[in-house]
C-alpha cells in the first residue's frame, strides 16, 4: 500500500492595523495604534499659499503631550498625517506639534474634528503707488547709493503689511534688485544674500498715507564711475489684517517699480 501523505497548510494570521476614525493616534507600538488620550488645547489651521492649497497645522496640548510628535499621527479621511516639528517648555515637556498639510480636501474634516477655524488667504483689495526715489540726482563713486522705497495707499480703505523679517544680515533681503548699465549689459549682484531673519512689525496705511523705507544699493552692486543705470526693484510684502493684532498673513505680493541712477567720479 502506498503511503498517503497529508500536507498541512500553515496559516499565519497577520494582525491588521485598524484605526477607528479621525483623530490623533499613539503609534509608539506601530502594530497596535490607539487613540491618543492627551487633552488638546488650541488648534491653528492657516493657509500658506495664495491659492489656499497648502496649510500649516499647529496643535497645542491643554497641558502637555505624553509622547514626542514622532510617535503621534493624525488620521483623517483614510489619510495619515505625520508631524515634523515639536514645541517644548523649559522643563522639557512636549507642549505642541506642527506640520504642513498639502491636501486641501482634508482641511474641512480636520477643522470639524478639532472645532478649529480655518484661516484662508484672501486678496486685501489694496491699491498702492510704488516709487523708488534716489536721495540725489547723482551719486559719488565709492559712496553709499541710497534710495527710498515709497509706498502710498491710493485706495479707499486701510491696508497693512509686515516690514522686517529678512534684514538681520549684511542687507535687507525683503528687497530684490536687478541693474542694467545703459547701453551695455546686466550688472551682477555681488552682495551677500545671507540673512538670519529679524524682527518685523506691522505698517498700517490709511487712504492717502505713505510709508518710506531707505535702502543702500551698494549692498547689491559695484557701480562704475560716470555711468547711468536702470534699476528694477521689488519689495516682498506680507499683507495682514489692518484691524487685527494677529500677524497672520492674508496675502503675499511684491511692490515693484523701475528707476534710474547716475554715478559720477
Helices and strands as residue ranges (DSSP letters): E 23-26, E 34-35, E 40-47, E 55-65, G 69-71, E 72-76, E 79-82, E 85-88, E 94-101, G 104-106, H 107-114, E 118-119, E 128-134, E 139-140, E 146-153, E 159-164, E 175-181, E 186-187, E 200-205, E 210-216, G 217-219, E 227-240, E 249-264
